[in-house]
Each structure stands twice: as C-alpha cells, then as structure tokens.
Amino acid sequence: MCKSIITAFLLTISIPFFTLAHGQQEIFEFGTPEQEAIYQTMIKELRCLVCQNQNLADSNAGLAQDLRRKTHEMVVEGKSQGEIAKYMVDRYGEFVLYRPTVSKSTFILWFSPFILLALLIFLSYHFIRKARRRDELFGTPSDEYDEDQLVRVKSLMQDKE
C-alpha cells in the first residue's frame, strides 16, 4: 500500500518534466534578424517528411529536428531561400515543399482545379440552355397544357417526321 502511494506520488511529480522534455525545441543563434526571418520562413514552407501534414516548425519528429538544424546551418552560411529549397528538393524530392514548382510532374496538381471549374461552368451552361429550350417548346412541367400548346407540340412532332 505504501509502495503504491509513493509510486503514484513520484509519477505525479515527474509528469511536468516529461512534458517539458517532449515539447522542447532547439534554440538557434543568428547573426542578423534577416537570417532569423529567412530561417522562420523556410521552416514554415518545408514539409516534415515523417508527419506529411505538418511543416518543420510544427513537427517534433527526429527528421524534422535534423532538417531544422540543417536549415539553420545553411542560413548561417549565407545561403538564400532558393538555395536552401533546391538543396532540400535535391535530397528529399519535390514533396518536401508545401508549394511545389510548376513542372511536367506537377502540371495536374496546379491546373486541375481550373480545368475542372471550366468544365463545370461549361456543363452548367449547356444543361441550363437545354432546359430553357425544352421549357420554351413544351412549357414547364407544372404548367397545365391548353389546346394551343398541344397543337404546337403535334405540329413540331410532325415536322420532325
């Protein structure tokens, strides 16, 4: 009984230390505020390859920590954002970027929403126009047909034959 109380007490006391160790991120030193701005921008634009839906800034995965460290090194060396992005793409592929470049392999990714929107607009216009033409000829389905409309429909049917 006494052992279980002591164990529970020790676990309760140690919980804050475990959460602090887990949530701790690296602190990097920069020579200029511009370097820090470049670093912050890059870790927000590069994707964690383990988490896949998080950027490097939000991920605590080991690979994300390594990539943040490498990004810091490159920023301190004076590399530009383009050079850092090129290094990451060369090493890990286009997937590492949240906004991939436009190329043959990403053409569908970039332009399919516009193509689908244009197709949707075209089909909507086509069906609306067809429905209006049908309503002009036959009236709307809720209309009661009078004798003049029936004569008109019969004459149109005879013209088609």
C-alpha positions in Angstrom: 0.0 0.0 0.0 2.7 2.4 1.0 4.8 1.5 -2.1 1.9 2.2 -4.5 1.3 5.6 -2.8 5.0 6.5 -3.2 5.0 5.3 -6.8 1.9 7.4 -7.6 3.4 10.4 -5.9 6.7 10.1 -7.9 4.8 9.7 -11.2 2.7 12.7 -10.4 5.7 14.9 -9.7 7.6 13.7 -12.7 4.9 14.3 -15.3 5.8 18.0 -15.8 9.4 17.1 -16.5 8.4 14.5 -19.2 6.1 17.0 -21.0 8.8 19.7 -20.9 11.4 17.4 -22.4 9.0 16.3 -25.1 7.8 19.8 -26.1 11.2 21.4 -26.0 12.6 22.7 -29.3 16.0 23.8 -30.3 17.1 27.4 -29.9 19.3 28.7 -32.7 21.5 31.7 -32.7 21.6 34.0 -35.8 24.0 36.8 -36.8 21.2 39.1 -38.1 17.5 39.5 -37.9 17.3 38.8 -41.7 18.9 35.4 -41.2 16.3 34.6 -38.5 13.5 35.8 -40.8 14.8 33.5 -43.6 15.0 30.6 -41.2 11.5 31.1 -39.9 10.1 31.4 -43.4 11.9 28.2 -44.6 10.8 26.0 -41.7 7.2 27.1 -42.3 7.5 26.3 -46.1 9.2 23.0 -45.8 7.2 19.9 -45.1 8.1 17.3 -42.4 8.6 14.1 -44.4 7.6 11.9 -41.4 4.4 13.8 -40.4 3.5 14.8 -44.0 0.8 17.3 -42.9 3.0 19.5 -40.8 5.7 21.9 -41.6 9.1 21.7 -40.0 8.2 24.4 -37.5 5.3 22.4 -36.1 6.8 18.9 -36.1 8.7 17.3 -33.2 9.8 14.3 -35.3 13.5 13.5 -35.3 13.9 14.1 -39.0 12.2 17.5 -38.6 14.7 18.4 -36.0 17.6 17.4 -38.3 16.1 19.4 -41.1 15.7 22.4 -38.9 19.3 22.1 -37.9 20.5 21.8 -41.5 18.3 24.8 -42.5 19.9 26.8 -39.6 23.4 25.8 -40.8 22.6 26.8 -44.4 21.1 30.2 -43.3 24.1 31.0 -41.1 26.4 30.1 -44.1 24.6 32.8 -46.1 22.5 30.6 -48.4 19.4 32.1 -50.0 15.9 30.7 -49.7 16.2 29.4 -53.2 19.4 27.6 -52.5 18.0 26.0 -49.3 14.9 24.9 -51.1 16.9 23.5 -54.0 19.1 21.5 -51.6 16.0 20.1 -49.8 14.3 19.2 -53.1 17.5 17.6 -54.5 17.9 15.5 -51.4 14.2 14.7 -50.5 12.2 15.3 -53.6 9.5 17.8 -54.6 7.3 16.5 -51.8 9.3 18.5 -49.2 7.8 21.7 -50.5 4.4 22.9 -49.5 4.2 24.9 -52.7 5.9 22.7 -55.4 7.2 24.4 -58.5 5.3 24.2 -61.8 6.7 21.4 -63.9 5.6 18.4 -66.1 5.1 16.3 -63.0 3.1 18.9 -61.1 1.0 20.2 -64.0 -2.1 18.4 -63.0 -1.7 19.4 -59.4 -1.5 23.1 -60.3 -4.1 23.3 -63.1 -6.7 20.6 -62.5 -8.8 22.9 -60.3 -9.1 25.4 -63.1 -9.8 22.8 -65.7 -12.5 21.2 -63.5 -14.0 24.7 -62.8 -14.1 25.5 -66.6 -15.7 22.1 -67.3 -18.3 22.6 -64.5 -19.2 26.1 -65.9 -19.5 24.7 -69.5 -21.7 21.8 -68.4 -23.9 24.0 -66.2 -24.4 26.4 -69.1 -25.1 23.6 -71.5 -27.8 22.0 -69.3 -29.4 25.3 -68.3 -29.6 26.3 -72.0 -31.1 22.8 -72.9 -33.6 23.1 -70.1 -34.7 26.6 -71.2 -35.1 25.4 -74.8 -37.2 22.5 -73.6 -39.3 24.8 -71.5 -39.9 27.1 -74.4 -41.1 24.3 -76.6 -43.1 22.3 -74.1 -43.7 24.6 -71.2 -42.6 23.9 -67.7 -43.8 20.6 -66.2 -46.0 22.3 -63.7 -47.9 24.2 -66.4 -51.3 22.9 -67.5 -51.3 22.3 -71.2 -54.0 24.1 -73.1 -55.3 23.2 -76.5 -52.9 25.7 -78.3 -49.8 24.1 -76.8 -51.0 20.6 -77.7 -51.5 21.7 -81.3 -48.0 23.3 -81.3 -46.4 20.1 -80.0 -48.2 18.0 -82.6 -47.1 20.2 -85.4 -43.5 20.1 -84.1 -43.7 16.3 -83.9 -45.0 16.1 -87.5 -42.1 18.4 -88.7 -39.5 16.0 -87.3 -41.0 13.0 -89.2 
